[in-house]
Amino acid sequence: MATVNFSVPEDVKQAFNDTFNGQNKSAIIADLMREAVERARQRQRRNEAIDHILALRSQTEPVSAEDLRAARELGRR
């Protein structure tokens, strides 16, 4: 296991200690770090997906509202 040292504001430390009193704080911190890593990875995947959609969108021709309505009607038949 690796050891990591962090500096946090005293009020955060106290709130953490109060909230997780009697629990394995190292395990809690490890879980929080895993969650933070996953959130960052999800954010990166979302950004890449948005960039991909925008790139595809820039390569397509605009469609008029009339054409959209006609396609909807055709799809409902």
MARMI-159149 format. One record per residue (C-alpha): residue number from 1; x, y, z. Coordinates in Angstrom, 3 decimals. Example, Ala and Ser with C-alpha at 12.3 -4.5 7.8 and 13.67 -1.06 7.14 Angstrom:
<rs>
(r 1,(12.300,-4.500,7.800));
(r 2,(13.670,-1.060,7.140));
</rs>
This chain:
<rs>
(r 1,(0.000,0.000,0.000));
(r 2,(1.114,3.500,-0.765));
(r 3,(1.008,6.352,1.716));
(r 4,(-0.334,9.721,0.616));
(r 5,(-0.252,12.946,2.610));
(r 6,(-2.743,15.753,2.009));
(r 7,(-3.239,19.145,3.558));
(r 8,(-6.874,20.029,4.128));
(r 9,(-8.591,22.872,5.940));
(r 10,(-9.092,22.167,9.642));
(r 11,(-12.881,22.380,9.359));
(r 12,(-12.900,19.721,6.622));
(r 13,(-10.680,17.457,8.704));
(r 14,(-12.922,17.871,11.735));
(r 15,(-16.112,17.272,9.767));
(r 16,(-14.582,14.159,8.175));
(r 17,(-13.450,12.813,11.553));
(r 18,(-16.849,13.526,13.109));
(r 19,(-18.758,11.967,10.235));
(r 20,(-16.641,8.839,9.931));
(r 21,(-15.818,8.335,13.603));
(r 22,(-14.932,4.713,14.347));
(r 23,(-14.613,3.773,10.676));
(r 24,(-11.572,2.860,8.597));
(r 25,(-10.699,6.328,7.311));
(r 26,(-8.012,5.025,4.961));
(r 27,(-10.587,2.812,3.226));
(r 28,(-13.029,5.730,3.020));
(r 29,(-10.387,8.005,1.489));
(r 30,(-9.406,5.267,-0.992));
(r 31,(-13.067,4.889,-2.032));
(r 32,(-13.440,8.655,-2.417));
(r 33,(-10.305,8.754,-4.549));
(r 34,(-11.660,5.931,-6.752));
(r 35,(-14.925,7.844,-7.174));
(r 36,(-13.044,11.031,-8.077));
(r 37,(-10.976,9.171,-10.668));
(r 38,(-14.125,7.630,-12.195));
(r 39,(-15.886,11.028,-12.302));
(r 40,(-12.874,12.551,-14.071));
(r 41,(-12.810,9.681,-16.579));
(r 42,(-16.557,10.013,-17.223));
(r 43,(-16.154,13.759,-17.726));
(r 44,(-13.362,13.091,-20.237));
(r 45,(-15.488,10.509,-22.112));
(r 46,(-18.424,12.970,-22.225));
(r 47,(-16.181,15.719,-23.562));
(r 48,(-14.801,13.396,-26.234));
(r 49,(-18.328,12.295,-27.191));
(r 50,(-19.464,15.923,-27.464));
(r 51,(-16.437,16.775,-29.603));
(r 52,(-17.219,13.778,-31.834));
(r 53,(-20.874,14.790,-32.208));
(r 54,(-19.928,18.378,-33.000));
(r 55,(-17.408,17.200,-35.588));
(r 56,(-20.054,15.007,-37.244));
(r 57,(-22.565,17.822,-37.106));
(r 58,(-20.199,20.177,-38.887));
(r 59,(-20.018,17.673,-41.775));
(r 60,(-23.775,17.400,-42.329));
(r 61,(-26.079,19.595,-44.350));
(r 62,(-28.762,21.528,-42.490));
(r 63,(-32.314,20.205,-42.784));
(r 64,(-35.269,22.537,-43.043));
(r 65,(-38.143,22.448,-40.587));
(r 66,(-40.409,21.431,-43.465));
(r 67,(-38.200,18.437,-44.293));
(r 68,(-38.152,17.416,-40.636));
(r 69,(-41.945,17.570,-40.433));
(r 70,(-42.256,15.489,-43.587));
(r 71,(-39.842,12.869,-42.215));
(r 72,(-41.797,12.692,-38.958));
(r 73,(-45.035,12.202,-40.814));
(r 74,(-43.494,9.501,-42.989));
(r 75,(-42.164,7.733,-39.890));
(r 76,(-45.614,7.721,-38.291));
(r 77,(-47.214,5.794,-41.144));
</rs>
